[in-house]
Amino acid sequence: MGVMALSVPLAALLGAGTACGLLMVAWGLSRRDAGPVDSDAGLDRPSWLSRFASGREPVDRRRLALCLAVGVVVGVVTRWPVAAALSAAGAWMLPQVIGPDRDHDRRVARIEAIAAWTEALRDNLSGAAGLEQAITATAIESPEPIREEVTRLAGRLQRGWRAPDALRAFAAELADPTADLVVAGLVMAARGSAGQLGDVLGELAASARAKVASRQRVAAARKRNRTSARVIVGATLAMAGLLAVLNRGYLTPFDTATGQLVLLAAGGCFAAAFAWLGRLMRDRDTARILAGVAAPPEPEAVRT
């Protein structure tokens, strides 16, 4: 009994130290360098960890702190380290599976913005304006989801960038298959193959709006999966909570090391199932036709 009483504060101390360590690791991964590494200045090359972190989105520190707090609370209440780890991981993963699909909403809003901008560009071209003048004119009232990218595109053209280079940089920033189709047509027009560019832009805009409608139908079908996931998660958490409150003795076998291994196996099965469900509900967009395009460097004539 004395060993058990000693292990409780020790486990709480170790859990708090682990939480602080994870928080510091996540904070380090979420940092961004102030500028590019100057290889000519004798600076070291970035480590593999920094290169790995540079390709990932910044960590939401408030969300991470909340997940760690959930893990610590569960660990203190249950005295099960596996339950603490599983609860922290669940608090991080489950909102993406059972919560609202905000990523879908952002994608749909961007595609709608691309369609609206394409139509505006077509209308300006039909008014006998040149391609660069039409792009500059549409930048003033471009849709909010792509306004920043369109404004940078117009700024590059005004600073003397070649239209194909500026358009390729624009496609690299948007990183969207629908935008790639529009940019491909504009690049061909900038190289002197305009042809029926207005008609092409109109068809691309109609195709983008049809894609939005298709995505909305897919999202409506996925709502049933999210509802099923919410029911499963709610029933599981409710059962575990009621057992912990009303019949603690039923959970006594989990106090042993073997019980923790069984809990880890069960939690791993649930985690794998929800990860699979989240992958099934993730948007899989068509391949980009300009995926290998990177933003070209600024022309030497503009760097004065």
N, C-alpha and C positions, 0 to 999 in steps of 0.2 A: 504493500500500500504506500509505503514511503517512497519507493522508486517511482510509482505512478504519480504521486503528488509532486515529486521533483521534476518529472518529465513534462508536466503541463506548462510551467513557466519557461522551461528550457525550449519546448516546442514553440511557444508563443514568441520567444526571443529570436529563435532561428527563422520563424516565419516572417517576422518584421524585417530581419536582415535580408532575407531573400527578396522581399517586396521592394526594399530600398535598392538592392542591386539590380533588379529587373527594371525599375524606374530609371536608374542612371543609364543602363544600357539602351533603353528606348529613347531617352533624351539625347544620348550621343548619336544614335542612328538617325534621329530626326533633324540633326543640325545640318546646315548647308554652308559650304565654303563661301567666303565673301567674293571670291573671284577665281578665275582659272589658275591652275598651277603653272608657274613659270619655270619651264625646264632649263632655261638658259641662266637662271639666277642661282643655280646650285641647290635648289630645293629638292627634297626627296620626292620620288614618285608616290602617288596615292596608294595606300595599302589595299589589299584585296577586300577588306571590310568596308572601306570607304567607297570602293568601286561598286560593291554589292549594294550599299545603301543609296548610292546616287541614282540607281534605277528604280527605286521604290518611292512611294508617296510618303510624305512626312507623317510621323506618328501623332495621333490626336492625344496629347498629354492628359487632358481632362478625362477623356474616356479611359485611358490606361490607368490613371489614378483611381477611377471609380471601380474598374475591374479588380485592381489589387486590393482595394478596400473591401469589396465583396468577398474575395478570397480570404482575407485576414479575419473578417467577421465569422465566416463559415468555419474556418479553422479553429477559432477560439470557442465557438459554440459546440461544435461536434468533436473537437480534439482529433480530427482525422486529417492528416496532411494531404492525402489523396483527394478528399472532398474539397479541401481548400483550393488545390490546383485545378480540379475539374470545374469548380464554381467560377473561378477567375477566367478560365478558358471559355466557359459557357457564356459568361457575361460579355466577353469580347466577340464571340462568333454568332450567338443566337440573334441579336438584332438584325444582322444581315440576312438571316433566313426567314424569320417570322415578322420582321418589321416592314415598314413601307419600302418599296423599291425606288429609292431616290436616284440610283444610278440610271434606271430606265427613264425616269422623268427628265434627267439632264440630257440623255442621249436624244430623246424625242424632241426636246426643246431646241437642241442644236440642229437637228435635221430640219425642223420647221424653219429655223432662222436661215439656214443655207438655202432652202427653197424660196423664202421671201427675198433674200438678197439676190438670188439668181434672177427672179422675176424683175426686180428693180433694175438690175444690170441690163436685162433684155430691153426694158422700156427705155432706158437711157440710150442704148445703142440704136434703137429704132428712131430716135430723134436726131440722127445723123452725127452723134458724138463719137469720137474715137474711143478705143478701148481704155486707154489710160485715163482720159477725161471722164469716161463713164464710171470707172472704178473710184476715182476721186470724188465724184458727185454722190455715189451711193454710200461712201464712208460717213457722210454727215448724219444720215438717218438709218444706218444699218441696224438690224435687230440686236438686242442686248446680248444674247448668248455668244455672238461672234463679233461684237462691235470692236473689241480690243484688237483682234486679229486683222479685221478689215481696215482699221485705222492705221495699223503698222504697215499694211500692204500699200495703202495710199501714200504714207510717208516715205516709204522706200522709193516709190515711183517718182515722187517729187524731189527726192535727193539725187536722182539720176541713175537709179538701178535700171538694168535692162529688164523689160517686162517678163521674159521667161524666168529669169533668176528670182525676181520678186514673187512671182506666182508659185514657184517651187518652194520658196521659203514659207509662203502662206499655207501651202498644202501640208508642209512638215509641221507647222504649228497647230493646225486643226486636227491632223491625224484622223481623218474620217473618210470612209470609202465614198460617201456621197460627195463630199468636197473634192475628192480626187477626180471624180468624173467631170465636175464643173471646171476644175483647174486644167485638166487635160485638154478640154475644148478651148479654153482661153489661151493656153500655151500655143496650140496649133494656130489660133487666130492671130496671136502676136507674131508668129513667124511667117505670116502672109497667107495662111490658109483659112481665111475667115469664112468664105462661102456663105452658107445660110446660118451664121452664128446665132442670130436671133431666134430662129426656129429651133435650133439645137438646145439653146438655153431654156426655151419654153418647155421642150420635152423633158429636159433634165429636172426642171422644177416640178412638173407633173409627176415624174417618177419618184422624186423625193417625198412628195405629199402622199403618194400611194404607199411608200415605204413606212411613213408615219402611221397610216391607217392599219397596215399589216402588223406593226409593232403593238398597236393598241389592242388588236384582237388577240395577239399572243399574250400580252400582259393580263387581259381579262381571263384567259384560260389558266394562267399561272396563279391567279388568286385562289383557286381551289386548293392548289398544293400548299400555299401559305396558310390557308385556313386549317388544313389537316395538320400541318406542322405545329400550329398554335395549340390545337387540341391535344396533340401528343405531349408537347412540352408542358402545358398546363396540368394535364392529368398526372404526369410523372412528378412534377414539383409538388403538387398538392398531396399526392400519396406519401412522398418522402417527408413533407412537413407534418402531416397528420401522424405518421408513425413516430417521428421524433418527439412530438408533443404528447401524444396520447399513450404510446406504447414503446417507451424507450428500450425496454428489455428485449423487444423483438430485434433491435439493431445491435445488441451486445456483441454478437460474433464479429462485427466489423471493427471492434476495438483491438483485435489481434493483428499480427503482421499478415497472416493468411487472409484474414478478412479484408485488409487493405488491398491486397493483391487481387482479390475477387472484385472489390469495388473498382479498382483500376481497370480490370478487364471489361466490366460492364459499362463503365464510363467511356472507355475507348470505343466500344461498339456503338454507343449513342453518338459519340463525336464523329466517328466515321460515317454513320448514317446521315447526320445533319450536314457534314461537309459534302457528301455526295449529293444530297438534296439541294444544297446551295449551288453546287456546280451545274446541276440540271436546270436551275432557274436563272442561271447567269446568261446574259445576252451574248450570243455568238454572231458577231457581225461578219459580213462578207469580207474577203481579203482585199486589202488596199492595192490599187494598181500603181500607186506611187509610194509604196512602203519603204523603198530604199532611198528615197529622196531626203537629203539633209539640207538644212538652210545654208546657202552659199555664203562665203565671207563677203563683207562689205567691199565694194569696189575701191581700188586704190585712189581713184580720182576724188572720192567723197571723203577721204580720211584727212584732208588737209586741216 
